[in-house]
Each structure stands twice: as C-alpha cells, then as structure tokens.
Amino acid sequence: MKQVVIENPIINSAFSEPQRHFRFDDDGITSDIIDTRRRSHYFIPMALLHERKKRQTNPK
C-alpha cells in the first residue's frame, strides 16, 4: 500500500457544508481533490490475515 502525505488536509470550511473531498481508490486515500460532496459511507481498513502455525500437542 502506497503511503500518501497530504500537506494541507483541511479543504472545507468548518462553518459551511462540505464542498470538496479527497478521492479514495482501492489502495486508500489519494491526494486528488474532487469538487463534490463525498457520499456518506464507512471506509474501514482491514489488516491482512496471517495464518497461524498449528501447534501440535503431544499426548501424555
């Protein structure tokens, strides 16, 4: 996943309806600004799953 650094993340006024947003793609946020209001939805990044090695138990 590519890391994106956004120099100025505040692009809307705190006192009016949001008019612009940063575009998301399959890899996450980009530095591209879109001049419309973002659709309301959740973006939850999921960690990659790692397979655990099965522990073998010795019968006593």
C-alpha distance matrix in Angstrom:
0.0 3.8 6.5 9.4 12.9 15.6 19.0 21.2 19.6 23.1 24.0 26.7 30.0 30.6 34.0 33.3 31.3 27.7 27.7 24.2 20.6 17.0 15.5 12.7 11.2 9.5 6.0 8.0 10.4 11.4 14.4 16.6 19.7 21.5 25.2 25.8 25.6 22.5 23.4 23.8 21.4 19.2 15.4 14.7 11.3 12.2 11.5 11.4 15.1 16.7 20.1 22.9 25.5 28.7 31.3 34.7 37.6 41.0 43.9 46.7
3.8 0.0 3.8 6.4 9.9 12.8 15.9 18.4 17.4 21.1 21.9 24.9 28.2 29.1 32.6 31.9 30.2 26.5 26.2 22.6 19.2 15.4 14.4 12.4 11.3 10.8 7.2 8.4 9.4 9.4 11.6 14.3 17.5 19.8 23.5 24.6 24.7 22.0 23.5 24.3 22.4 20.4 16.7 16.7 13.6 15.2 14.7 15.1 18.8 20.3 23.8 26.4 28.9 32.2 34.7 38.1 41.0 44.3 47.3 50.1
6.5 3.8 0.0 3.8 6.6 9.9 12.9 15.5 14.5 18.3 19.6 22.7 25.8 26.5 30.1 29.8 28.4 24.8 24.9 21.3 17.9 14.3 14.2 12.7 12.7 13.0 9.3 8.9 8.8 9.0 10.5 13.8 16.6 19.3 22.8 24.0 23.8 21.4 23.2 23.7 22.1 20.0 16.4 16.3 13.5 15.6 15.2 16.4 20.1 21.6 25.3 27.5 30.2 33.5 35.7 39.2 41.9 45.2 48.3 50.8
9.4 6.4 3.8 0.0 3.8 6.4 9.6 12.1 11.3 15.1 16.1 19.3 22.5 23.6 27.0 26.7 25.5 21.8 21.6 18.0 14.8 11.3 11.7 11.1 11.9 13.3 10.1 8.8 7.1 6.4 6.9 10.5 13.2 16.2 19.5 21.0 21.0 19.0 21.3 22.0 21.0 19.4 16.2 16.9 14.8 17.5 17.8 19.3 23.0 24.9 28.6 30.8 33.7 36.9 39.1 42.7 45.3 48.7 51.6 54.2
12.9 9.9 6.6 3.8 0.0 3.8 6.3 9.1 9.2 13.0 14.5 17.9 20.8 21.9 25.4 25.5 24.8 21.2 21.2 17.8 15.1 12.0 13.5 13.6 15.1 16.8 13.8 12.0 9.6 8.7 7.7 11.5 13.4 16.9 19.7 21.5 21.5 19.9 22.6 23.2 22.6 21.1 18.2 18.9 17.2 20.1 20.3 22.1 25.8 27.5 31.3 33.3 36.1 39.4 41.4 45.0 47.5 50.8 53.8 56.1
15.6 12.8 9.9 6.4 3.8 0.0 3.8 5.7 5.7 9.4 10.7 14.3 17.1 18.5 21.9 21.9 21.4 17.9 17.9 14.5 12.2 9.6 12.0 13.0 15.3 17.7 15.2 12.8 9.6 8.4 6.3 9.7 10.7 14.3 16.7 18.6 18.7 17.5 20.6 21.4 21.3 20.3 17.9 19.3 18.2 21.5 22.3 24.4 28.1 30.2 33.9 35.9 39.0 42.0 44.1 47.7 50.2 53.6 56.4 58.8
19.0 15.9 12.9 9.6 6.3 3.8 0.0 3.8 6.3 9.2 10.8 14.4 16.7 18.2 21.6 22.0 22.1 18.9 18.8 15.8 14.3 12.3 15.1 16.6 18.9 21.4 19.0 16.6 13.3 12.0 9.2 12.1 12.6 16.3 18.1 20.3 20.5 20.0 23.3 24.1 24.4 23.5 21.3 22.6 21.7 25.0 25.6 27.8 31.5 33.4 37.1 39.0 42.0 45.1 47.0 50.6 53.0 56.3 59.2 61.5
21.2 18.4 15.5 12.1 9.1 5.7 3.8 0.0 3.8 5.6 7.3 10.8 12.9 14.5 17.8 18.2 18.6 15.6 15.8 13.2 12.2 11.2 14.6 16.5 19.5 22.3 20.3 17.4 13.8 12.8 10.0 12.2 11.4 14.8 15.9 18.0 18.0 17.9 21.4 22.1 22.9 22.4 20.8 22.5 22.2 25.7 26.8 29.3 32.9 35.1 38.8 40.7 43.8 46.7 48.7 52.4 54.6 58.0 60.8 63.0
19.6 17.4 14.5 11.3 9.2 5.7 6.3 3.8 0.0 3.8 6.1 9.1 11.6 12.7 16.2 16.5 16.3 13.2 13.9 11.2 9.6 8.7 12.3 13.9 17.2 19.9 18.2 14.9 11.4 11.3 9.3 11.3 10.3 13.2 14.6 16.0 15.4 14.8 18.1 18.5 19.2 18.6 17.2 19.0 19.0 22.7 24.1 26.8 30.3 32.7 36.4 38.3 41.6 44.4 46.3 50.0 52.2 55.7 58.3 60.6
23.1 21.1 18.3 15.1 13.0 9.4 9.2 5.6 3.8 0.0 3.8 5.9 7.9 9.1 12.5 13.0 13.3 10.6 11.7 10.0 9.4 10.1 13.9 16.0 19.5 22.4 21.2 17.7 14.2 14.2 12.1 13.3 11.2 13.4 13.8 15.0 14.1 14.4 17.7 18.0 19.4 19.3 18.6 20.7 21.4 25.1 26.8 29.7 33.1 35.7 39.3 41.2 44.5 47.2 49.1 52.8 54.8 58.4 60.9 63.1
24.0 21.9 19.6 16.1 14.5 10.7 10.8 7.3 6.1 3.8 0.0 3.8 7.0 9.5 12.2 11.6 11.6 8.6 8.6 6.8 7.3 8.8 12.5 15.3 18.8 22.1 21.3 18.0 14.4 13.8 11.5 11.6 8.7 10.5 10.3 11.8 11.6 12.6 16.2 17.2 19.1 19.7 19.2 21.8 22.6 26.4 28.4 31.1 34.5 37.3 40.9 43.0 46.3 49.0 51.1 54.8 56.9 60.6 63.0 65.4
26.7 24.9 22.7 19.3 17.9 14.3 14.4 10.8 9.1 5.9 3.8 0.0 3.8 6.5 8.6 7.8 8.0 5.6 6.6 6.6 8.2 10.9 14.3 17.0 20.7 23.9 23.6 20.1 16.7 16.6 14.8 14.4 11.1 11.7 10.6 11.2 10.2 11.8 15.2 16.0 18.4 19.4 19.6 22.4 23.8 27.6 29.9 32.8 36.0 39.0 42.5 44.5 48.0 50.4 52.6 56.2 58.2 61.9 64.2 66.5
30.0 28.2 25.8 22.5 20.8 17.1 16.7 12.9 11.6 7.9 7.0 3.8 0.0 3.8 5.3 5.7 7.6 7.1 8.8 10.0 11.8 14.6 18.0 20.6 24.3 27.5 27.1 23.5 20.2 20.3 18.3 18.1 14.8 15.3 13.7 14.0 12.8 14.7 17.7 18.0 20.7 21.7 22.3 24.9 26.6 30.3 32.6 35.6 38.8 41.7 45.2 47.0 50.6 52.9 54.9 58.6 60.4 64.1 66.3 68.5
30.6 29.1 26.5 23.6 21.9 18.5 18.2 14.5 12.7 9.1 9.5 6.5 3.8 0.0 3.8 5.9 8.0 8.2 11.1 12.4 13.5 16.2 19.6 21.6 25.4 28.3 27.8 24.1 21.0 21.8 20.3 20.5 17.4 17.8 16.5 16.2 14.1 15.5 18.1 17.6 20.1 20.8 21.8 24.0 25.9 29.5 31.9 35.1 38.1 41.0 44.4 46.0 49.6 51.8 53.6 57.3 58.9 62.6 64.7 66.8
34.0 32.6 30.1 27.0 25.4 21.9 21.6 17.8 16.2 12.5 12.2 8.6 5.3 3.8 0.0 3.8 7.2 9.0 11.6 13.9 15.8 18.9 22.1 24.3 28.1 31.0 30.9 27.2 24.1 24.8 23.2 23.0 19.6 19.5 17.5 16.9 15.0 17.0 19.3 18.9 21.9 23.1 24.4 26.9 29.1 32.6 35.2 38.4 41.3 44.3 47.6 49.3 52.9 55.0 56.9 60.5 62.1 65.8 67.7 69.8
33.3 31.9 29.8 26.7 25.5 21.9 22.0 18.2 16.5 13.0 11.6 7.8 5.7 5.9 3.8 0.0 3.8 6.4 8.6 11.5 13.8 17.3 20.2 22.6 26.3 29.4 29.6 26.1 23.1 23.5 22.2 21.3 17.7 17.0 14.7 13.7 11.9 14.4 16.7 16.8 20.1 21.8 23.3 26.2 28.4 32.0 34.8 37.9 40.8 44.0 47.2 49.1 52.8 54.8 56.9 60.5 62.2 66.0 67.9 70.2
31.3 30.2 28.4 25.5 24.8 21.4 22.1 18.6 16.3 13.3 11.6 8.0 7.6 8.0 7.2 3.8 0.0 3.8 6.3 9.5 11.6 15.3 17.7 20.0 23.6 26.6 27.2 23.8 21.0 21.7 20.8 19.6 16.1 14.7 12.5 10.8 8.5 11.1 13.1 13.4 16.8 18.9 20.6 23.7 26.1 29.7 32.6 35.6 38.4 41.7 44.9 47.0 50.6 52.6 54.9 58.4 60.2 63.9 65.8 68.2
27.7 26.5 24.8 21.8 21.2 17.9 18.9 15.6 13.2 10.6 8.6 5.6 7.1 8.2 9.0 6.4 3.8 0.0 3.8 6.0 7.8 11.5 14.0 16.4 20.0 23.2 23.6 20.2 17.4 17.9 17.0 15.8 12.4 11.3 9.7 8.2 6.0 8.3 11.0 11.8 14.9 16.8 17.9 21.1 23.2 26.9 29.7 32.5 35.6 38.8 42.1 44.2 47.8 50.0 52.3 55.8 57.8 61.5 63.6 66.0
27.7 26.2 24.9 21.6 21.2 17.9 18.8 15.8 13.9 11.7 8.6 6.6 8.8 11.1 11.6 8.6 6.3 3.8 0.0 3.8 7.1 10.8 12.9 15.9 19.3 22.7 23.4 20.3 17.3 17.1 15.9 14.1 10.4 8.7 6.2 5.4 5.0 8.2 11.4 13.3 16.3 18.5 19.3 22.7 24.5 28.1 31.0 33.5 36.6 39.9 43.2 45.6 49.1 51.4 53.8 57.3 59.5 63.2 65.3 67.9
24.2 22.6 21.3 18.0 17.8 14.5 15.8 13.2 11.2 10.0 6.8 6.6 10.0 12.4 13.9 11.5 9.5 6.0 3.8 0.0 3.8 7.2 9.5 12.7 16.1 19.6 20.0 17.0 13.9 13.4 12.1 10.3 6.6 5.5 4.5 5.0 5.5 7.3 11.0 13.1 15.5 17.2 17.3 20.6 22.0 25.7 28.3 30.7 34.0 37.1 40.5 42.9 46.4 48.8 51.3 54.8 57.1 60.8 63.1 65.7
20.6 19.2 17.9 14.8 15.1 12.2 14.3 12.2 9.6 9.4 7.3 8.2 11.8 13.5 15.8 13.8 11.6 7.8 7.1 3.8 0.0 3.8 6.4 9.3 12.8 16.2 16.4 13.3 10.2 10.2 9.7 8.4 5.6 5.4 6.8 6.9 6.5 6.1 9.7 11.6 13.2 14.4 13.9 17.2 18.3 22.0 24.6 26.9 30.2 33.3 36.7 39.2 42.6 45.1 47.6 51.1 53.4 57.1 59.4 62.1
17.0 15.4 14.3 11.3 12.0 9.6 12.3 11.2 8.7 10.1 8.8 10.9 14.6 16.2 18.9 17.3 15.3 11.5 10.8 7.2 3.8 0.0 3.8 6.6 10.0 13.4 13.2 10.2 6.8 6.4 6.2 5.6 4.6 6.1 9.0 9.8 9.9 8.4 11.6 13.3 13.9 14.4 12.9 15.8 16.2 19.8 22.1 24.2 27.7 30.6 34.1 36.6 40.0 42.6 45.1 48.6 51.1 54.7 57.2 59.9
15.5 14.4 14.2 11.7 13.5 12.0 15.1 14.6 12.3 13.9 12.5 14.3 18.0 19.6 22.1 20.2 17.7 14.0 12.9 9.5 6.4 3.8 0.0 3.8 6.7 10.4 10.8 8.5 6.1 5.6 7.1 5.6 6.1 6.3 9.9 10.3 10.8 8.7 11.0 13.2 13.3 13.8 12.1 15.1 15.3 18.6 21.0 22.7 26.1 29.1 32.4 35.2 38.5 41.1 43.8 47.3 49.9 53.5 55.9 58.8
12.7 12.4 12.7 11.1 13.6 13.0 16.6 16.5 13.9 16.0 15.3 17.0 20.6 21.6 24.3 22.6 20.0 16.4 15.9 12.7 9.3 6.6 3.8 0.0 3.8 7.0 7.6 5.3 4.3 5.7 8.8 8.5 9.8 10.0 13.5 13.3 13.1 10.2 11.4 13.0 11.9 11.8 9.3 12.0 11.9 15.1 17.5 19.0 22.4 25.5 28.7 31.6 34.8 37.4 40.2 43.5 46.2 49.8 52.2 55.1
11.2 11.3 12.7 11.9 15.1 15.3 18.9 19.5 17.2 19.5 18.8 20.7 24.3 25.4 28.1 26.3 23.6 20.0 19.3 16.1 12.8 10.0 6.7 3.8 0.0 3.8 5.4 5.3 6.4 7.1 10.6 10.2 12.4 12.5 16.1 16.1 16.2 13.3 13.9 15.6 14.0 13.7 10.9 13.0 12.2 14.7 16.8 17.6 20.9 23.9 27.0 30.1 33.2 35.7 38.7 42.0 44.8 48.4 50.8 53.9
9.5 10.8 13.0 13.3 16.8 17.7 21.4 22.3 19.9 22.4 22.1 23.9 27.5 28.3 31.0 29.4 26.6 23.2 22.7 19.6 16.2 13.4 10.4 7.0 3.8 0.0 3.8 5.7 8.6 9.9 13.7 13.8 16.1 16.2 19.9 19.5 19.4 16.1 16.1 17.2 14.9 14.0 10.9 12.1 10.6 12.3 14.2 14.5 17.6 20.6 23.5 26.7 29.7 32.3 35.4 38.5 41.4 45.0 47.4 50.5
6.0 7.2 9.3 10.1 13.8 15.2 19.0 20.3 18.2 21.2 21.3 23.6 27.1 27.8 30.9 29.6 27.2 23.6 23.4 20.0 16.4 13.2 10.8 7.6 5.4 3.8 0.0 3.8 7.0 8.5 12.2 13.3 16.0 17.0 20.7 20.8 20.6 17.5 18.1 18.9 16.6 15.0 11.5 12.0 9.7 11.5 12.7 13.1 16.7 19.3 22.5 25.5 28.5 31.3 34.2 37.5 40.4 43.9 46.5 49.5
8.0 8.4 8.9 8.8 12.0 12.8 16.6 17.4 14.9 17.7 18.0 20.1 23.5 24.1 27.2 26.1 23.8 20.2 20.3 17.0 13.3 10.2 8.5 5.3 5.3 5.7 3.8 0.0 3.8 6.6 10.3 11.6 13.7 14.8 18.4 18.4 17.8 14.6 15.5 16.0 14.0 12.4 8.8 9.9 8.2 11.1 12.9 14.3 17.9 20.7 24.1 26.9 30.1 32.8 35.5 38.9 41.6 45.2 47.7 50.6
10.4 9.4 8.8 7.1 9.6 9.6 13.3 13.8 11.4 14.2 14.4 16.7 20.2 21.0 24.1 23.1 21.0 17.4 17.3 13.9 10.2 6.8 6.1 4.3 6.4 8.6 7.0 3.8 0.0 3.8 6.9 8.6 10.3 12.0 15.4 15.8 15.4 12.7 14.5 15.3 14.2 13.0 10.0 11.8 10.8 14.2 15.9 17.8 21.4 24.1 27.6 30.2 33.4 36.2 38.8 42.3 44.8 48.4 51.0 53.7
11.4 9.4 9.0 6.4 8.7 8.4 12.0 12.8 11.3 14.2 13.8 16.6 20.3 21.8 24.8 23.5 21.7 17.9 17.1 13.4 10.2 6.4 5.6 5.7 7.1 9.9 8.5 6.6 3.8 0.0 3.8 5.5 8.2 10.5 14.1 15.4 15.8 13.8 16.1 17.6 17.0 16.4 13.6 15.6 14.4 17.6 19.1 20.5 24.2 26.7 30.2 32.9 36.0 38.9 41.5 45.0 47.7 51.2 53.9 56.7
14.4 11.6 10.5 6.9 7.7 6.3 9.2 10.0 9.3 12.1 11.5 14.8 18.3 20.3 23.2 22.2 20.8 17.0 15.9 12.1 9.7 6.2 7.1 8.8 10.6 13.7 12.2 10.3 6.9 3.8 0.0 3.8 6.4 9.7 12.9 14.9 15.8 14.6 17.5 19.2 19.2 18.9 16.5 18.6 17.6 20.9 22.3 23.9 27.6 30.0 33.6 36.1 39.2 42.2 44.7 48.2 50.8 54.3 57.1 59.8
16.6 14.3 13.8 10.5 11.5 9.7 12.1 12.2 11.3 13.3 11.6 14.4 18.1 20.5 23.0 21.3 19.6 15.8 14.1 10.3 8.4 5.6 5.6 8.5 10.2 13.8 13.3 11.6 8.6 5.5 3.8 0.0 3.8 6.5 9.9 12.2 13.7 12.9 15.9 18.2 18.7 19.1 17.1 19.7 19.3 22.6 24.4 25.8 29.5 32.1 35.5 38.3 41.4 44.2 46.9 50.4 53.1 56.6 59.3 62.0
19.7 17.5 16.6 13.2 13.4 10.7 12.6 11.4 10.3 11.2 8.7 11.1 14.8 17.4 19.6 17.7 16.1 12.4 10.4 6.6 5.6 4.6 6.1 9.8 12.4 16.1 16.0 13.7 10.3 8.2 6.4 3.8 0.0 3.8 6.5 9.0 10.7 10.7 14.1 16.5 17.7 18.6 17.3 20.3 20.5 24.1 26.2 28.0 31.6 34.4 37.8 40.5 43.7 46.5 49.1 52.6 55.1 58.7 61.3 64.0
21.5 19.8 19.3 16.2 16.9 14.3 16.3 14.8 13.2 13.4 10.5 11.7 15.3 17.8 19.5 17.0 14.7 11.3 8.7 5.5 5.4 6.1 6.3 10.0 12.5 16.2 17.0 14.8 12.0 10.5 9.7 6.5 3.8 0.0 3.8 5.7 8.0 8.4 11.6 14.6 16.2 17.8 17.1 20.5 21.2 24.7 27.2 28.9 32.3 35.4 38.7 41.5 44.8 47.3 50.1 53.5 56.0 59.7 62.1 64.9
25.2 23.5 22.8 19.5 19.7 16.7 18.1 15.9 14.6 13.8 10.3 10.6 13.7 16.5 17.5 14.7 12.5 9.7 6.2 4.5 6.8 9.0 9.9 13.5 16.1 19.9 20.7 18.4 15.4 14.1 12.9 9.9 6.5 3.8 0.0 3.8 7.0 9.1 12.3 15.3 17.7 19.7 19.6 23.1 24.2 27.8 30.5 32.4 35.7 38.9 42.1 44.9 48.2 50.7 53.4 56.8 59.3 63.0 65.3 68.1
25.8 24.6 24.0 21.0 21.5 18.6 20.3 18.0 16.0 15.0 11.8 11.2 14.0 16.2 16.9 13.7 10.8 8.2 5.4 5.0 6.9 9.8 10.3 13.3 16.1 19.5 20.8 18.4 15.8 15.4 14.9 12.2 9.0 5.7 3.8 0.0 3.8 6.4 9.1 12.2 14.9 17.5 17.9 21.6 23.3 26.7 29.7 31.7 34.9 38.2 41.3 44.0 47.5 49.7 52.5 55.8 58.2 61.9 64.0 66.8
25.6 24.7 23.8 21.0 21.5 18.7 20.5 18.0 15.4 14.1 11.6 10.2 12.8 14.1 15.0 11.9 8.5 6.0 5.0 5.5 6.5 9.9 10.8 13.1 16.2 19.4 20.6 17.8 15.4 15.8 15.8 13.7 10.7 8.0 7.0 3.8 0.0 3.8 6.5 9.0 12.1 14.7 15.7 19.4 21.4 24.9 28.0 30.4 33.3 36.8 39.8 42.4 45.9 48.0 50.7 54.0 56.2 60.0 62.0 64.7
22.5 22.0 21.4 19.0 19.9 17.5 20.0 17.9 14.8 14.4 12.6 11.8 14.7 15.5 17.0 14.4 11.1 8.3 8.2 7.3 6.1 8.4 8.7 10.2 13.3 16.1 17.5 14.6 12.7 13.8 14.6 12.9 10.7 8.4 9.1 6.4 3.8 0.0 3.8 6.3 8.7 11.1 12.0 15.7 17.8 21.2 24.4 26.7 29.6 33.1 36.1 38.6 42.2 44.2 46.9 50.3 52.5 56.2 58.2 61.0
23.4 23.5 23.2 21.3 22.6 20.6 23.3 21.4 18.1 17.7 16.2 15.2 17.7 18.1 19.3 16.7 13.1 11.0 11.4 11.0 9.7 11.6 11.0 11.4 13.9 16.1 18.1 15.5 14.5 16.1 17.5 15.9 14.1 11.6 12.3 9.1 6.5 3.8 0.0 3.8 6.2 9.5 11.2 14.9 17.4 20.4 23.9 26.1 28.7 32.3 35.1 37.7 41.2 43.0 45.8 49.0 51.2 54.9 56.7 59.6
23.8 24.3 23.7 22.0 23.2 21.4 24.1 22.1 18.5 18.0 17.2 16.0 18.0 17.6 18.9 16.8 13.4 11.8 13.3 13.1 11.6 13.3 13.2 13.0 15.6 17.2 18.9 16.0 15.3 17.6 19.2 18.2 16.5 14.6 15.3 12.2 9.0 6.3 3.8 0.0 3.8 7.1 9.8 13.1 16.2 19.1 22.6 25.1 27.5 31.1 33.8 36.1 39.8 41.4 44.0 47.3 49.2 53.0 54.6 57.3
21.4 22.4 22.1 21.0 22.6 21.3 24.4 22.9 19.2 19.4 19.1 18.4 20.7 20.1 21.9 20.1 16.8 14.9 16.3 15.5 13.2 13.9 13.3 11.9 14.0 14.9 16.6 14.0 14.2 17.0 19.2 18.7 17.7 16.2 17.7 14.9 12.1 8.7 6.2 3.8 0.0 3.8 6.7 9.8 13.0 15.6 19.2 21.6 23.8 27.5 30.1 32.4 36.1 37.7 40.3 43.5 45.5 49.3 50.9 53.7
19.2 20.4 20.0 19.4 21.1 20.3 23.5 22.4 18.6 19.3 19.7 19.4 21.7 20.8 23.1 21.8 18.9 16.8 18.5 17.2 14.4 14.4 13.8 11.8 13.7 14.0 15.0 12.4 13.0 16.4 18.9 19.1 18.6 17.8 19.7 17.5 14.7 11.1 9.5 7.1 3.8 0.0 3.8 6.2 9.7 12.2 15.8 18.5 20.6 24.2 27.0 29.1 32.8 34.4 36.9 40.3 42.2 45.9 47.7 50.4
15.4 16.7 16.4 16.2 18.2 17.9 21.3 20.8 17.2 18.6 19.2 19.6 22.3 21.8 24.4 23.3 20.6 17.9 19.3 17.3 13.9 12.9 12.1 9.3 10.9 10.9 11.5 8.8 10.0 13.6 16.5 17.1 17.3 17.1 19.6 17.9 15.7 12.0 11.2 9.8 6.7 3.8 0.0 3.8 6.4 9.4 12.9 15.5 18.1 21.6 24.5 26.9 30.5 32.4 35.0 38.4 40.5 44.3 46.3 49.0
14.7 16.7 16.3 16.9 18.9 19.3 22.6 22.5 19.0 20.7 21.8 22.4 24.9 24.0 26.9 26.2 23.7 21.1 22.7 20.6 17.2 15.8 15.1 12.0 13.0 12.1 12.0 9.9 11.8 15.6 18.6 19.7 20.3 20.5 23.1 21.6 19.4 15.7 14.9 13.1 9.8 6.2 3.8 0.0 3.8 6.3 9.7 12.6 14.9 18.4 21.3 23.4 27.1 29.0 31.4 34.9 36.9 40.7 42.7 45.4
11.3 13.6 13.5 14.8 17.2 18.2 21.7 22.2 19.0 21.4 22.6 23.8 26.6 25.9 29.1 28.4 26.1 23.2 24.5 22.0 18.3 16.2 15.3 11.9 12.2 10.6 9.7 8.2 10.8 14.4 17.6 19.3 20.5 21.2 24.2 23.3 21.4 17.8 17.4 16.2 13.0 9.7 6.4 3.8 0.0 3.8 6.7 9.5 12.4 15.6 18.9 21.1 24.7 26.9 29.4 32.9 35.2 38.9 41.1 43.8
12.2 15.2 15.6 17.5 20.1 21.5 25.0 25.7 22.7 25.1 26.4 27.6 30.3 29.5 32.6 32.0 29.7 26.9 28.1 25.7 22.0 19.8 18.6 15.1 14.7 12.3 11.5 11.1 14.2 17.6 20.9 22.6 24.1 24.7 27.8 26.7 24.9 21.2 20.4 19.1 15.6 12.2 9.4 6.3 3.8 0.0 3.8 6.4 8.8 12.2 15.2 17.5 21.1 23.2 25.8 29.2 31.5 35.3 37.5 40.3
11.5 14.7 15.2 17.8 20.3 22.3 25.6 26.8 24.1 26.8 28.4 29.9 32.6 31.9 35.2 34.8 32.6 29.7 31.0 28.3 24.6 22.1 21.0 17.5 16.8 14.2 12.7 12.9 15.9 19.1 22.3 24.4 26.2 27.2 30.5 29.7 28.0 24.4 23.9 22.6 19.2 15.8 12.9 9.7 6.7 3.8 0.0 3.8 6.3 9.2 12.6 14.7 18.2 20.6 23.0 26.6 29.0 32.6 35.1 37.8
11.4 15.1 16.4 19.3 22.1 24.4 27.8 29.3 26.8 29.7 31.1 32.8 35.6 35.1 38.4 37.9 35.6 32.5 33.5 30.7 26.9 24.2 22.7 19.0 17.6 14.5 13.1 14.3 17.8 20.5 23.9 25.8 28.0 28.9 32.4 31.7 30.4 26.7 26.1 25.1 21.6 18.5 15.5 12.6 9.5 6.4 3.8 0.0 3.8 6.5 9.9 12.6 15.8 18.5 21.2 24.6 27.4 30.9 33.5 36.4
15.1 18.8 20.1 23.0 25.8 28.1 31.5 32.9 30.3 33.1 34.5 36.0 38.8 38.1 41.3 40.8 38.4 35.6 36.6 34.0 30.2 27.7 26.1 22.4 20.9 17.6 16.7 17.9 21.4 24.2 27.6 29.5 31.6 32.3 35.7 34.9 33.3 29.6 28.7 27.5 23.8 20.6 18.1 14.9 12.4 8.8 6.3 3.8 0.0 3.8 6.5 9.3 12.6 15.0 17.9 21.2 23.9 27.5 29.9 32.9
16.7 20.3 21.6 24.9 27.5 30.2 33.4 35.1 32.7 35.7 37.3 39.0 41.7 41.0 44.3 44.0 41.7 38.8 39.9 37.1 33.3 30.6 29.1 25.5 23.9 20.6 19.3 20.7 24.1 26.7 30.0 32.1 34.4 35.4 38.9 38.2 36.8 33.1 32.3 31.1 27.5 24.2 21.6 18.4 15.6 12.2 9.2 6.5 3.8 0.0 3.8 6.3 9.3 12.2 14.9 18.3 21.2 24.6 27.4 30.3
20.1 23.8 25.3 28.6 31.3 33.9 37.1 38.8 36.4 39.3 40.9 42.5 45.2 44.4 47.6 47.2 44.9 42.1 43.2 40.5 36.7 34.1 32.4 28.7 27.0 23.5 22.5 24.1 27.6 30.2 33.6 35.5 37.8 38.7 42.1 41.3 39.8 36.1 35.1 33.8 30.1 27.0 24.5 21.3 18.9 15.2 12.6 9.9 6.5 3.8 0.0 3.8 6.4 8.8 12.0 15.1 18.1 21.5 24.2 27.3
22.9 26.4 27.5 30.8 33.3 35.9 39.0 40.7 38.3 41.2 43.0 44.5 47.0 46.0 49.3 49.1 47.0 44.2 45.6 42.9 39.2 36.6 35.2 31.6 30.1 26.7 25.5 26.9 30.2 32.9 36.1 38.3 40.5 41.5 44.9 44.0 42.4 38.6 37.7 36.1 32.4 29.1 26.9 23.4 21.1 17.5 14.7 12.6 9.3 6.3 3.8 0.0 3.7 6.1 8.7 12.1 14.9 18.4 21.1 24.0
25.5 28.9 30.2 33.7 36.1 39.0 42.0 43.8 41.6 44.5 46.3 48.0 50.6 49.6 52.9 52.8 50.6 47.8 49.1 46.4 42.6 40.0 38.5 34.8 33.2 29.7 28.5 30.1 33.4 36.0 39.2 41.4 43.7 44.8 48.2 47.5 45.9 42.2 41.2 39.8 36.1 32.8 30.5 27.1 24.7 21.1 18.2 15.8 12.6 9.3 6.4 3.7 0.0 3.8 6.2 9.2 12.5 15.6 18.6 21.6
28.7 32.2 33.5 36.9 39.4 42.0 45.1 46.7 44.4 47.2 49.0 50.4 52.9 51.8 55.0 54.8 52.6 50.0 51.4 48.8 45.1 42.6 41.1 37.4 35.7 32.3 31.3 32.8 36.2 38.9 42.2 44.2 46.5 47.3 50.7 49.7 48.0 44.2 43.0 41.4 37.7 34.4 32.4 29.0 26.9 23.2 20.6 18.5 15.0 12.2 8.8 6.1 3.8 0.0 3.8 6.3 9.4 12.7 15.4 18.6
31.3 34.7 35.7 39.1 41.4 44.1 47.0 48.7 46.3 49.1 51.1 52.6 54.9 53.6 56.9 56.9 54.9 52.3 53.8 51.3 47.6 45.1 43.8 40.2 38.7 35.4 34.2 35.5 38.8 41.5 44.7 46.9 49.1 50.1 53.4 52.5 50.7 46.9 45.8 44.0 40.3 36.9 35.0 31.4 29.4 25.8 23.0 21.2 17.9 14.9 12.0 8.7 6.2 3.8 0.0 3.7 6.3 9.7 12.6 15.5
34.7 38.1 39.2 42.7 45.0 47.7 50.6 52.4 50.0 52.8 54.8 56.2 58.6 57.3 60.5 60.5 58.4 55.8 57.3 54.8 51.1 48.6 47.3 43.5 42.0 38.5 37.5 38.9 42.3 45.0 48.2 50.4 52.6 53.5 56.8 55.8 54.0 50.3 49.0 47.3 43.5 40.3 38.4 34.9 32.9 29.2 26.6 24.6 21.2 18.3 15.1 12.1 9.2 6.3 3.7 0.0 3.8 6.5 9.5 12.6
37.6 41.0 41.9 45.3 47.5 50.2 53.0 54.6 52.2 54.8 56.9 58.2 60.4 58.9 62.1 62.2 60.2 57.8 59.5 57.1 53.4 51.1 49.9 46.2 44.8 41.4 40.4 41.6 44.8 47.7 50.8 53.1 55.1 56.0 59.3 58.2 56.2 52.5 51.2 49.2 45.5 42.2 40.5 36.9 35.2 31.5 29.0 27.4 23.9 21.2 18.1 14.9 12.5 9.4 6.3 3.8 0.0 3.8 6.3 9.2
41.0 44.3 45.2 48.7 50.8 53.6 56.3 58.0 55.7 58.4 60.6 61.9 64.1 62.6 65.8 66.0 63.9 61.5 63.2 60.8 57.1 54.7 53.5 49.8 48.4 45.0 43.9 45.2 48.4 51.2 54.3 56.6 58.7 59.7 63.0 61.9 60.0 56.2 54.9 53.0 49.3 45.9 44.3 40.7 38.9 35.3 32.6 30.9 27.5 24.6 21.5 18.4 15.6 12.7 9.7 6.5 3.8 0.0 3.8 6.3
43.9 47.3 48.3 51.6 53.8 56.4 59.2 60.8 58.3 60.9 63.0 64.2 66.3 64.7 67.7 67.9 65.8 63.6 65.3 63.1 59.4 57.2 55.9 52.2 50.8 47.4 46.5 47.7 51.0 53.9 57.1 59.3 61.3 62.1 65.3 64.0 62.0 58.2 56.7 54.6 50.9 47.7 46.3 42.7 41.1 37.5 35.1 33.5 29.9 27.4 24.2 21.1 18.6 15.4 12.6 9.5 6.3 3.8 0.0 3.8
46.7 50.1 50.8 54.2 56.1 58.8 61.5 63.0 60.6 63.1 65.4 66.5 68.5 66.8 69.8 70.2 68.2 66.0 67.9 65.7 62.1 59.9 58.8 55.1 53.9 50.5 49.5 50.6 53.7 56.7 59.8 62.0 64.0 64.9 68.1 66.8 64.7 61.0 59.6 57.3 53.7 50.4 49.0 45.4 43.8 40.3 37.8 36.4 32.9 30.3 27.3 24.0 21.6 18.6 15.5 12.6 9.2 6.3 3.8 0.0
